Every structure is written in structure tokens, then in C-alpha cells.
């Protein structure tokens, strides 16, 4: 058994164990979960009577679940320790290793454990802790990085070409804005009553952004993505 004194508790989203796997209690209310690096236990706290006229006491059922980790070996190894059940030998402890000559390592932040190569990153889910698939996690990380990079490029494109980007009615519809709302917005801010044949006639993005309208900003992003792809 490892000494988990220097281990960190998992957050509630990444913990590899469900509290019902440890306790067979029929508790239906006032229960709270805490993840710890010490032993699992249940503590019932008497919070006093519900009111001065009520004779019943409010009892909080606090479940402290052993589920913790430690990153070692310069980020190449994640040590995992958690209680599967309260039976003898119910604690599971194992290492998750990132092998091979690559730049991927484990790190953690306020949102939990993630893998990164210095650019792309992916925060692990509880299923990744239980059944770690390195290739699959890398695919998620690269996909997220690609989306962020695309968003960054589009934002830069909008800033440098706001007076050149033309946003059409169709861009607004493709952004998820409703037709009637879009027409009403154009009438209110620009005094235009667009007809069906005018749906491809555009309004400058900088004028739309100046309104501060979120729906207009969504339409600008769609138009920028369309025109950005035309420049590639």
C-alpha cells in the first residue's frame, strides 16, 4: 500500500469511483461528497432542529471518499489510489504511464488533471482515469487545440478586416438566429427591410459589432469563417 500523504484529492468530476460503490446506505437527502487522500468514511452531523417548533433534527450525511493522485517522473507517470469498496483489499492503486519519446506529460490545475505537449491539452474524465487510452486522449487534445486555433485565427481576421467583412442574412441564419428576429434587428438598427432576394446583400461587420448585440456577433463570426476560408 502506498503512503498517500503527499497525494492530491481528485475533483468530483474526475474521481474514478462513485460513492454508492462504497456505501450501501439508503440515504435520500442531506448527503454531501468530499474527496480526500485519507480513509473513506461517513460522518453524520447533527445540524440542530429544522425550526424551534419542530422536534426533528436535520442530519447531514457527509461521505469522505478516498480518491487521490500524484504526478511523478517529470509528468510521465500518474499514480492513482482510490477505494472501490469497503471490503478487504478494496483499495486500488496503479500507475498510468505515458511511454515513448514524446512531449506529452501529465499536469494539473484548478480544473483537474490534464495531458499536454505544451500547446494542446485535454482534461481527463473519470473514464480516462479508469481505462486510460493515450492515443484517444491525444486525439481529443489535438481536436480542442485545432478549434481554439481556428477561433484565434478567425478573431484576428475579424479585427483586421472588420470594415471589409460583409455579413449577410444567410450568415445570421447559419449562426442560429431566427429569420424574424434578424429582419427586426436590421430594420431597427439600419432601417432596411430585406426581401428574400436581398439575403446575400451584406452589412459591414464593424457596424454590426458596434451594436453590441450577441446575435449580431454570432453572425459576424460565421461570416468571418466563410470569408476566411475563401482567402486560404
Secondary structure as GFF3:
##gff-version 3
##sequence-region A 1 232
A	DSSP	beta_strand	8	9	.	.	.	ID=ss1
A	DSSP	three_ten_helix	19	21	.	.	.	ID=ss2
A	DSSP	beta_strand	31	36	.	.	.	ID=ss3
A	DSSP	beta_strand	41	49	.	.	.	ID=ss4
A	DSSP	beta_strand	57	72	.	.	.	ID=ss5
A	DSSP	three_ten_helix	73	75	.	.	.	ID=ss6
A	DSSP	beta_strand	77	83	.	.	.	ID=ss7
A	DSSP	beta_strand	91	97	.	.	.	ID=ss8
A	DSSP	beta_strand	105	109	.	.	.	ID=ss9
A	DSSP	beta_strand	112	116	.	.	.	ID=ss10
A	DSSP	beta_strand	121	123	.	.	.	ID=ss11
A	DSSP	alpha_helix	126	130	.	.	.	ID=ss12
A	DSSP	alpha_helix	134	161	.	.	.	ID=ss13
A	DSSP	beta_strand	166	167	.	.	.	ID=ss14
A	DSSP	alpha_helix	169	174	.	.	.	ID=ss15
A	DSSP	alpha_helix	179	190	.	.	.	ID=ss16
A	DSSP	three_ten_helix	196	198	.	.	.	ID=ss17
A	DSSP	beta_strand	203	204	.	.	.	ID=ss18
A	DSSP	alpha_helix	205	210	.	.	.	ID=ss19
A	DSSP	alpha_helix	214	231	.	.	.	ID=ss20
###
